[in-house]
């Protein structure tokens, strides 16, 4: 539920329920009459254009929203919006320059906005614009990506959520693959048997055309309904033919791309050590799902594989002191060991990896494995190192030195608390890769899926050689291994555009020992004939594919010495080819309105190292987040737990306030903005047997002095007052069934209040409220209060991490506001994304009612009334 506070109370009162449901307002007043997704694929390089047109049917201006989910691996290349014949086009700029423009807009009071979000496979581009009455707007977003082959197929995924019936709805894809299309399937998670015939596929030898164009009646959930069936994911999956050659080469306009995935190669035996985190933070579902996944993975080992298991908390344990052949008996014994893994203690990642490397190297030196086998270590962890060596750069150096290029490291980061960038860099330094495993019911499937990708190595030490005198600016051409179902892609720039023959040599180790071969390129003259009208995508796709690959690889440069030059080159290419990468931003200037100046909107590229939900993010739905730069995010939930999330420091602070039930605290006070928020605590129904007195927030008072509006929120109802008039809503009303209330103070901050329902017959606990702040940067620098004093950030430093009273919660020393405080690492539940279950956010806990962190003492913030300032 969303509530908007406007100057005129009478207009608010006359349409309380209508205005409180912004989604309903948007859908009834703004008609999205056209949505088209057009994807064109040339040799795995996909170019997607999403176009959406909307009409404001109201007799007053309305905010129109455009949201698109796109793959994480894609780069946005263009965005524009056309309003009544005037087009506003995005411009790709260096991120720091875009950030300065953003901050300048914020400092002048403009809402310079959020334009990014992330899910498991997708990211969100989101923008809104104010449209005059009876006016049209058309949004166009373009992005590009290289389709990655996994488990023997390529996948194009399009998320479609129009939220209403659309007069012209269309998904169209054209695919051209010179090697020929081996198979192709297209389907949608939302497509019923009735809609299935509308998915049209035309597949010839090298071309495919797919379309899905339902009419408005075919989109309806039921005859006469306004609800739409179009809500979910649309997939296209395919693979190409593979001849007994060294791959396929395409040459267009002075650039080449080489796809290498030879068919029918026998698998190479592997030597693998599984390193499993069993520290205290792995408790609950994590350790259970890890055990389940490991039991399945052990079943999938081949008899010629060798394997070992290392488990760790602050102690290191091994199943056996050396690797063991994967016979039926050994696998069965290992399963018994896995079933006995239970969590406790701290996290010694360095010690565990050193032990795994030591086992592998001793067996290698003893020539236990065949020379043609592939060696790897697979690490699964959910937290940060807090035992043994805790410095992540030192751990990376230790692991790199110990492995010495003799094996690969694959890291699986379980959940959102893990230091993913640490694992990512460490994996790449050792010829492997990292993958995030999301907490959820399917975590076991995710673990098994990752293992399946690396379970069957086909070749190792793969080197692809090209004529030195004909090729420059080559992307990576050495790969530690090639796995079954994957593909190696190499691209480069040619110095001679009139080549008749292009010699390629491939060297690799396989079952048949050293593999070598040569090939020459196929003619590329047919491109212009095939798609003369698509000169943009098919005319220079090899150059853009080369640029895409080069930037991706430059961004993954691991060593500090190389990183500076690589970053500069990646930035230069990102700007040259208009790619929104982690180094650039898309700047879109929103048009002026009568009430607002021009606003820059900044679209950034998220990296997997950014936490997918939590810090600095506004929750919207499952797997979706939006990020705003340079401010802190304040939450208040539970037994009053205060949490300060600091995106720029990638960390969070939390503290409790303990006082008697019924106490009223000032949370936010901004005299310049005229905003006041107070909160009153409540206690349990009665004191629990352990004697602990729990307090929660049960009532909030929110004041906007400029509007003369007061809002009171309790666990029962919501009351708005202005000039002696009142409007009341109840949490039991259908409009509030999601148990969350968004309060938007016009031209200012937004607050979210969440109702936590407790079983009515519970002997002790009762319903309570949570409080979350969005857009806190819109408040003035003088804002204060228990929460307000942190809206513009707080500087701190943490050092001397050491064991605490609980194994999974280490202590440390924090330097903040000129003081040294003893703090404890812990977790705080954040319910803004998932109202029912919440999510653990790691934070540093400040003891003694936040003393040393908050200004003054907590009693300084006690107020005499819910709407009082003293």
Secondary structure, 3 states (H helix, E strand, C coil): CEEEECCCHHHHHHCHHHHHCHHHHHHHHEEEEEEEEEEEEECCEEEEEEEEEEEECCCCCEEEEEEEEEECCCEEEEEEEEECCEEEECEEEEHHHHHHHHHHHHHCCCCCCCCEEECCCEEEEEEEEEECCCCEEEEEEEEEEECCCECCEEEEEEEEECCCCCCEEEEEEEEECCCCEEEEEEEECCCCHHHHCCEEEEECCCEEEEEECCCHHHHECCCCCCCECCEEEEEEEEEECCCCCCCEEEEECCEEEEEECCCCCCCCCEEEEEEEECCHHHCCHHHHHHHHHHHHHHHCCCCCCEEEEEEECCCEEECCCCCEECCHHHHHHHHHHHHCCCCCCCCCHHHHHHHHHHHHHHHHHCCCCCCCCEEEEEEEECCCCCCCCCCHHHHHHHHHHHHCCCCEEEEEEECCCCCHHHHHHHHHHCCCCEEEECCCCCHHHHHHHHHHHHCCEEEEEEEEEECCCCEECCCCCEEEEEECCCCEEEEEEECCCCCCCCCEEEEEEECCEEEEEEECCCCCCCHHHHCCCCHHHHHCHHHHHHHHHHHHHHHCCCCHHHHHHHHHHHHHHHHHCCCECCCEEEEEEECCCCCCCCEEEEEECCCCCCCCCCCCEEEEECCEEEECCCCEEEEEECCCEEEEEEHHHCEEEEEECCCCCCCEEEEEEECCCCEEEEEEEEECCCCCCCCCCCEEEEEEEEEECCCCEEEEEECCEEEEEECCEEEEEECCCHHHCCCEEEEEECCCCEEEEEEECCCCCCCCCCCEEEEEEECHHHCCCCCECCCHHHCCCCCEEEEEEEEEEECCEEEEEEEECCEEEEEEEEEEEECCCCCCCCEEEEEEEECCCCECCECCCHHHHEECCCCCCC
